[in-house]
């Protein structure tokens, strides 16, 4: 292959422009990314060599070497891993097929601080080299290929790259960074060692650098022909907990998650018994930008006897815990395990159950702590991941009670942090149900007319405002024997909230209002399933409720927003017979129908619904105001 010039994929051009001109914080991240890529290349070789030991050629020991040349102003990251063919070099270095690229660019183009830590989150770590280099050369040969099938890739990080064939005796890859003049600080042993120690100490492969000695005659450090390992070269999770500092745990988390913040909590355990495995699991402090991206794989890294098998092993963690990061190292699984085999393995099921319990236990220790700061940390977690955790109610029957105890809500008594246990402890004497309401926002929930009788009686109602809450209620029916009841359902027994005098008064009002009620039913026959007098309203003239078994208006609106068709059902209009507007209607035959429709439309708007015919509503209100 003669030298060929190719254009970068459009997304790569955008990323390279942003990397070159926008990323300026924490430049040293480039070495972390390139060493991590080199380590991955060695892991891939070890995995492929399980079926073809000849791929090791004459180099059975896998390693990463970091070299620099102060005079040439270059840094080289060398690995003897899997290497690349010409097609792979063009594919991996010239195009990006990773999901999230667009989000990555949007993040960098926004008003937030340009942070190089973002580069690793979207699978574009190689391009971080252009933070410090004005040219990158990659020389590589795939393991098992003849020496004359080496490849040289080079680019100045603009719109093009060059590919040419070379002869390369050894397998693996050299990434050579030609540094800009102003980046000379990276051209010394101490600086590179300190970066490796900070970000890559946990990597289980040895990272080697040339030893140096002082040359008195030249008055400078000179390199020797000896190499030394500059990282611990031991898998962090395989070490004893007593030998690992909190700082080391945090740095390892940042390395595997590409998160610049420390984790909220972590757990490190060796499990023995029917299945033997080690788990090092982290709960992040913040939700990733792509947590709701359906194309994004979730899961932890899987190792078998310290041999890397795969990223994002989804079978090892339930979907509702997809935010958990970490490593699971099994002593029992076969080295050639596939994603399909993971779904069927009994050992994997045991690991999944054990890891789920461990994560829930970690969250329980925060949520139930006597320390106010720990509980505050849990509320921070809930704000980031609570909506995801709620998915577990329908997915994980075995842990349903544990999950329900972890849930936190706003209520009419508090804006956040109310657990079911808190609610039950404050229930009024004789109260049998846990009352809830779903809405699009906290403000809408608080303002709902359906709460009026509960506020008057001082009865707490949980305010559920996450999109997942309607779905959650279809799977969570009770807590510790107390039924969950939606105040938006017509079946709520409001009589239990009234004393004897109030019940007698309500019966008398309903009897006297019967003629008006019949007229309302006739006027709204095509819009309301039923019209009835209610005691739930105090200040509002009317509200809409859903019949038992029917889909709520809130859920129907969410389905419509998602492009799905909701079953056609009519709501029930409940009327406050003692409200001034309702009393006025009773004696206004000429405008009764208009007032009835205005009453219905206002109730619909109050619950967050949309009018089917806004123009008709405006015309009726205008007519009423002009009279």
Protein Blocks (a to p, Z undefined) as FASTA:
>chain_A
ZZddddddfklmmmmmmmmmmmmghkllmmmmmmmmmmmmmmmmmmmmmmomklnmmafb
gcddddddfklopacdddfbebpafklmmmmmmpcfbghklmmmmmmmmmbdcdfklmmm
nopmmmmmmmmpcbdcdddddehiafklcccdddehiabccddddddfbgcjdddddddf
klmmmmcfklmmmmmmmmmmmpmbdcddddddddfklopacddfbdcdfbfoiafklpcf
klpcfklmmmmmmmmnopabdcfbdcddddedjbgcdddddddfbdcfklmpmklccddd
ddeehiafbghilklpcfklmmpgcddddfkbcfkbcfklmmmpmklmmmmmmmmmmmmm
mmmmmmmpcbfklmmmmmmmmmmmmmmmmmmmmmmmmlmmmmmmmpccddfkbgghpafk
lmmmmpcehiabdcddddfbfklmmmpmklmmmmmnopacdddfbfklmmmmmmmmbgeh
iacddfkbfklcfklmpcfklmmmmmmmmmmmmmmmmmmmmmmmmmpfbdcddfkbfkbm
bdcdddehiacfklmmmmmmnopacddddddddddfkbmklmmmmmmmklmmmmmmmmmm
mmmmmnopacfblmlmmmmmmmmmmZZ
